[in-house]
Amino acid sequence: MKNEILKEYSTISQFAEKVKINRSIFSLIFRKNSRKPISFAQLTKITLALGYREEHFFSLYINECFFEGKPNRSRIEPFLIRCAELHCQPYMDQVLFRLGTNYSEQYWPLIFEISEKLVRTLNKNHIFILLNWLVKYNVNQKPEHIAIVYYRIFRISLGEDNAKNLRTALRFEPHLQAIPDELRLDALLQLTNIYFNLAKWKEVEGYADELRALAENVYFTHQSGFSFSTDRHPVVYYGQSYLQKGNALEHQHLYDESVRYISKYEDLSWFPNLDNLGHTEVQKFSHWAEANRLNLAILKGDHSVLDEYTAFLERHPHEIFPSLLTIMESANQYNFCVCQLLDKFKAFIMKETEGNYYGELFNLNRRASLYCRIAIYYAKRKHYEDAEQFAALALTLSEELNNTQHFRMLASLSVSYLSGSLEDDPSRSQEFDLQ
């Protein structure tokens, strides 16, 4: 570094004046014997003054973090944070390797603290290296902190692969009870969503019950003098606990039990401390309650509400996918006609969902399920070209989602209705092969 400075400046003193670092400090930094280690802030000033990229000297700075063989928190902490921000993983790897060799137990709390800082400010994927290190060296650490690490990994790992999400959930679940309430609220909400997408209704019920109990305890038993920050508005956790409980009962055909839960979330305007965001969430629950009452009527075979339902969907297009899914399930069971309804919303059904308040994975799973049921609907009516179109769309999307439930449904469709298609036109035997 000294040679590079002298290439551009006549003396070290001249450079020191430019970067506004005391000349005596430079003397100590570049002294051959008993030199002073350079701070990370000083490194940054020097690097930028020389016109280099900020990470230019990072490979050399690793030794400064372990000056005279001993790790130093004041240098390691800012260095790791900046490496993460600049996506310089190889340098992070080297620092963490050296800490893990001899100092893991001593420096575990520091790495935990750094990971908690970064999880709030960075693209979360860039802190995986810290979290995996914390998992590897978690001996003799606070159980709550270890559980938080597993929670962070759980949240970061969730994606569009249902099977992978399940594996992620199973790895995290043993640590659920050890995390703080504000994180457990979010974890329980995520778990209900994961199992909902997998159609594991008993698990949805169980986690919805647990979410409701925790939300009630947090927001009502301890509401005086008890506050913390959550990812979502507090009313979301409370309302979703009832909504998901009712949904799970509905999907188990327990319609009379399910309807009792709708009244619990259809009007949450009484919920304490509602701000603008809270009122928006309350309005969503009101829409969902209206849709779910119509759902239950449809699922019982009452297709007289179709006109009312159609008007609702025109007012609330975000509800088209989940609501049409219910309508198609009932139409297939009770054999009533919804061709006009499908024609009316066909343009919406066929396009990507944009600007929807539902999560992306929810939308994708609902769309794949809807395509499966539309394929069944058309096949039952011997509209084989339409059936093939939607079966192919469902298969493609289900492969992306790794949704085995849809694979089974499509295979069943091919077995049940292929024979009818072949009887009408034997030449179509190769076209309707879904397996």
ROSEMI-403713 format. One line per 5 residues: number of its first residue (from 1); their letters; for each residue x negated, y negated, z of C-alpha. Coordinates in steps of 0.2 Angstrom, whole numbers. Layout:
% residues N
NUM> A> X,Y,Z; ...
END
This chain:
% residues 435
1> MKNEI> 0,0,0; -14,-12,4; -22,-10,-13; -6,-13,-22; -4,-29,-12
6> LKEYS> -21,-35,-17; -18,-32,-35; -5,-45,-35; -11,-57,-21; -28,-64,-17
11> TISQF> -27,-60,1; -17,-51,13; -14,-68,22; -6,-75,6; 6,-60,5
16> AEKVK> 10,-61,23; 16,-79,21; 27,-74,6; 36,-60,15; 36,-70,32
21> INRSI> 27,-57,42; 15,-63,55; -3,-61,48; -9,-52,65; 5,-39,62
26> FSLIF> -3,-35,45; -20,-34,53; -13,-21,65; -4,-11,51; -19,-10,40
31> RKNSR> -32,-8,53; -42,8,51; -43,13,69; -29,13,81; -17,5,68
36> KPISF> 1,0,72; 15,10,63; 25,-1,51; 44,-3,55; 57,1,42
41> AQLTK> 62,-17,41; 44,-22,37; 43,-9,24; 58,-15,15; 52,-33,15
46> ITLAL> 35,-28,8; 43,-16,-5; 55,-29,-12; 42,-43,-12; 31,-32,-23
51> GYREE> 45,-30,-35; 47,-11,-32; 63,-1,-30; 68,0,-12; 63,19,-11
56> HFFSL> 46,17,-19; 36,20,-2; 49,32,6; 38,47,3; 24,39,13
61> YINEC> 36,32,26; 40,50,32; 23,50,41; 27,34,49; 43,42,57
66> FFEGK> 31,55,65; 17,43,69; 3,53,77; 14,68,76; 28,62,87
71> PNRSR> 45,57,81; 51,39,84; 69,35,85; 67,17,80; 60,22,63
76> IEPFL> 69,38,60; 87,31,62; 86,16,50; 76,27,37; 89,41,37
81> IRCAE> 103,29,36; 96,20,21; 91,37,13; 109,42,14; 115,26,7
86> LHCQP> 103,27,-8; 106,46,-10; 88,50,-7; 91,68,0; 74,75,-3
91> YMDQV> 67,63,10; 81,67,22; 77,85,20; 59,82,25; 63,72,41
96> LFRLG> 76,84,46; 65,99,43; 51,92,54; 64,88,68; 71,105,67
101> TNYSE> 54,113,69; 51,107,86; 63,93,91; 80,99,87; 87,99,104
106> QYWPL> 80,82,109; 85,73,93; 102,82,90; 112,68,98; 103,55,87
111> IFEIS> 107,64,71; 125,66,77; 126,48,81; 119,44,63; 132,56,55
116> EKLVR> 146,47,64; 141,30,58; 139,36,40; 156,45,40; 165,29,41
121> TLNKN> 155,19,28; 148,31,15; 155,43,2; 157,58,14; 148,70,3
126> HIFIL> 131,62,6; 131,66,25; 133,85,22; 115,87,25; 116,80,42
131> LNWLV> 131,90,47; 124,106,41; 108,102,51; 119,99,66; 128,115,64
136> KYNVN> 111,125,63; 104,117,78; 119,115,90; 111,124,105; 115,116,122
141> QKPEH> 125,102,115; 142,95,121; 156,106,115; 166,91,109; 152,85,99
146> IAIVY> 150,102,90; 168,103,87; 168,85,79; 154,91,67; 165,106,62
151> YRIFR> 180,94,60; 169,82,49; 164,97,38; 182,103,37; 188,86,31
156> ISLGE> 174,83,18; 176,100,11; 195,99,7; 198,99,-12; 209,106,-26
161> DNAKN> 205,124,-23; 218,132,-12; 208,147,-8; 193,137,-3; 203,126,7
166> LRTAL> 209,141,17; 192,147,20; 187,129,26; 202,129,38; 198,146,45
171> RFEPH> 180,141,49; 186,125,58; 202,132,67; 192,139,82; 186,121,86
176> LQAIP> 203,113,85; 206,111,103; 190,104,107; 191,88,97; 198,71,103
181> DELRL> 216,68,101; 214,55,87; 205,68,77; 216,82,82; 231,73,75
186> DALLQ> 223,72,58; 217,89,59; 234,96,63; 242,86,48; 229,93,36
191> LTNIY> 232,111,42; 250,110,39; 247,103,22; 234,117,18; 246,131,23
196> FNLAK> 261,122,15; 252,123,-2; 248,142,2; 267,145,6; 262,152,23
201> WKEVE> 277,146,32; 274,153,49; 258,144,50; 266,128,44; 279,130,58
206> GYADE> 266,133,71; 255,118,67; 270,107,65; 276,111,82; 258,108,89
211> LRALA> 257,91,80; 274,86,86; 269,90,104; 253,81,103; 261,66,94
216> ENVYF> 274,64,108; 261,66,122; 250,53,114; 262,40,109; 276,41,122
221> THQSG> 268,49,138; 252,38,137; 258,23,127; 254,11,141; 236,7,140
226> FSFST> 232,21,128; 226,17,111; 214,23,98; 211,22,79; 218,36,67
231> DRHPV> 217,39,49; 235,37,46; 248,26,54; 254,34,71; 272,36,64
236> VYYGQ> 265,47,50; 260,61,62; 276,60,72; 287,60,57; 277,73,47
241> SYLQK> 279,85,62; 297,86,60; 297,85,41; 285,100,39; 294,110,52
246> GNALE> 310,107,43; 302,111,26; 295,128,33; 312,133,39; 320,128,22
251> HQHLY> 307,139,13; 311,154,24; 330,151,19; 334,146,37; 345,131,30
256> DESVR> 356,128,45; 340,127,56; 331,116,44; 345,103,43; 344,99,62
261> YISKY> 326,92,59; 331,80,46; 339,68,59; 323,68,68; 314,58,54
266> EDLSW> 327,50,43; 327,34,54; 311,30,63; 313,11,64; 313,13,83
271> FPNLD> 295,19,83; 285,8,94; 272,-5,87; 277,-4,68; 268,-16,57
276> NLGHT> 270,-18,38; 261,-1,34; 272,7,48; 288,1,40; 283,7,23
281> EVQKF> 280,24,30; 297,24,39; 305,20,22; 296,35,15; 304,47,28
286> SHWAE> 321,39,25; 319,44,6; 313,61,11; 328,64,23; 340,59,9
291> ANRLN> 331,71,-4; 330,85,9; 349,84,13; 352,86,-6; 339,100,-7
296> LAILK> 349,110,6; 365,108,-3; 357,113,-19; 349,128,-11; 366,134,-4
301> GDHSV> 372,134,-22; 382,118,-21; 377,111,-39; 391,98,-37; 378,86,-30
306> LDEYT> 368,86,-46; 374,69,-52; 370,62,-35; 353,70,-35; 350,63,-52
311> AFLER> 354,46,-47; 342,48,-32; 328,53,-43; 331,39,-55; 329,27,-40
316> HPHEI> 314,37,-33; 303,44,-47; 290,49,-35; 302,63,-29; 305,71,-46
321> FPSLL> 292,84,-44; 296,91,-27; 315,89,-30; 316,97,-47; 306,111,-39
326> TIMES> 320,114,-27; 334,112,-41; 325,124,-52; 324,137,-38; 342,136,-35
331> ANQYN> 347,136,-53; 337,152,-56; 346,160,-41; 364,154,-44; 363,153,-63
336> FCVCQ> 369,136,-66; 364,125,-80; 352,111,-78; 346,109,-96; 352,91,-97
341> LLDKF> 343,87,-81; 327,94,-88; 329,84,-105; 332,68,-95; 316,70,-85
346> KAFIM> 305,79,-98; 294,65,-101; 290,63,-83; 288,82,-80; 275,83,-94
351> KETEG> 264,68,-89; 250,66,-76; 257,60,-60; 250,42,-57; 252,30,-42
356> NYYGE> 261,43,-32; 261,42,-13; 259,60,-12; 242,67,-11; 234,74,-27
361> LFNLN> 233,92,-21; 251,92,-16; 256,85,-33; 246,98,-43; 253,112,-33
366> RRASL> 271,106,-35; 269,103,-53; 262,121,-56; 276,128,-46; 289,118,-56
371> YCRIA> 281,124,-72; 283,142,-66; 301,140,-62; 305,131,-78; 297,145,-87
376> IYYAK> 308,158,-78; 324,147,-81; 321,146,-100; 316,164,-101; 333,170,-92
381> RKHYE> 342,160,-106; 331,167,-120; 324,150,-124; 307,159,-126; 297,145,-135
386> DAEQF> 301,134,-120; 297,148,-108; 281,151,-116; 276,133,-116; 279,131,-97
391> AALAL> 272,147,-93; 256,142,-102; 255,126,-93; 258,134,-76; 244,147,-79
396> TLSEE> 232,134,-84; 235,123,-69; 236,138,-57; 219,144,-63; 212,126,-59
401> LNNTQ> 220,127,-41; 216,145,-38; 234,148,-34; 236,167,-33; 255,165,-29
406> HFRML> 258,157,-46; 248,171,-54; 260,184,-46; 275,174,-51; 269,173,-69
411> ASLSV> 265,191,-70; 282,195,-64; 290,184,-77; 280,193,-91; 286,210,-84
416> SYLSG> 305,205,-82; 308,195,-98; 295,201,-110; 306,215,-115; 321,204,-119
421> SLEDD> 310,193,-130; 304,209,-139; 321,215,-142; 326,199,-150; 310,198,-161
426> PSRSQ> 297,212,-160; 284,201,-169; 283,190,-154; 274,204,-143; 257,195,-144
431> EFDLQ> 264,177,-140; 272,180,-123; 257,189,-115; 254,180,-98; 243,193,-90
END
